[in-house]
């Protein structure tokens, strides 16, 4: 049976429903990202004053920071319907043409993971974004005919975790680019307290700080940990979330004081203890912890690098002094085998 992690990005239908209930509906309710919120507010207010659809928007940043929520808010603020799809679901130009031809005027089209869209669909999107028109090709070979299809003005909101994978011509067609940053602990405390109110979870002072400090700067993780702490308080406590209950619950789910989970610690332990601090290759490291290389590279490493516990180098992964100190391992006498 696969081990459960409260930080795992996979979400059950119940979790998706709960997250939907926690999403703010208006920009004024959105906690955090003040620069992006201010910029978006200006963009939407100007569009409403002109009576036109807003420019296309690209939202960039790691998972869980609010890209989907902001897309929903854009549609709500403009009083427009919202159409949702994702890059991996659009593998043919015809798939995109079917969606675009069904849009109504002013509709917001949210395309998640836009960098994973196929190249033919991407090229069709260029024309749709600029001229609100798509060319549908009928037939094959020399007898093929392109039929122009007019589509009503719409706003495309693209979301990506890897903006560098977007081709330049696509990036240039967006009128506004928003880069979402990780949240501060103070902001996450406000988010946890708001979520506790929405979910009717009794919570004592100081409990939100315990949860926020272990949430990796990510609201989605903060809300998930809050639900696990609520479960612990209901089953093994008084039903009220207290700082002690929060500590005990997060220890049970193997989330330490900085937010590292089991996989993070196994990766750090392997580099520090099994390989003497490194350098060690990704495939070797993945075998040592019993995980796929992609899981190690995409799930564990970014957070360890952000904390300064691990470095990615041309020769492999290398642990830092802070990484050794966090797990209580002595540094090798020869120091770190790191060449810049």
Secondary structure by P-SEA (a helix, b strand, c coil): cbbbbcccccccaaaaaaaaaaccccccccccaaaaaaaaaaaaaaaaaacccccbbbbbccccccaaaaaaaaaaaacbbbbbbcccccccaaaaaaaaaacccbbbbbbcccccccaaaaaaaaaaaaccbbbbbccccccbbbbbbbbcbbbbbbbbcccccccaaaaaaccbbbbbccccaaaaaaaaaaaaaaaccccccaaaaaaaaaccccaaaaaaaaaaaaaaaaacccccccaaaaaaaaaaaccccccccaaaaaaaaaaccccccccccaaaaaaaacccaaaaaccccaaaaaacccccccccbbbcaaaaaaaccccccccccccc
